[in-house]
Amino acid sequence: MNEKTYKGKVSAERRRHPRILLKLWVHFTARIHGELARSCSSESLSEDLGTTGLAMRSDQELAAGQTLTLTLFLPPKEKRTDASKTLIYPEDECLPTTIRSRVAWCRALPDQEYILGIEFLDLSPPDRIHLKSFLVDYKLDDPDSALYT
């Protein structure tokens, strides 16, 4: 196994951009053949987050390459602490950040759940500012990521 160190953390994954284990509320809408698909429930949570994407659980199986409109609920600056890595903040206390994304991969889990690898594609300037601020607070700022272009 080839391990890499990112900003003081060891990762067995071969990522170009580091991620942090973090539980955040995630909603998404997927378009299948031009029609709106069901939205996933408000119980979808991220597993990890970085500058280029996230992993999340879902009750829906989605195909690799499928595009999504994803809303990530980020806690406000005054609530961001190292302890918040283990806390799950209520959506109404968070800042919704909308990101056009795509499914990089999908794996089945027990109990009819899936884990999805999500790649960020594009976001509006205000949402980009929210996400950058959040990532900087968690020491995940990475000037080489597409988020900074």
Secondary structure by P-SEA (a helix, b strand, c coil): cbbbbcccccccccccccccbbbbbbbbccccccccccccccccccccccccccccccccccccccccbbbbbbcccccccccccccccccccbbbbbbbccccccccccccbbbbbcccccccaaaaaaaaaaaaaaccccccccccc
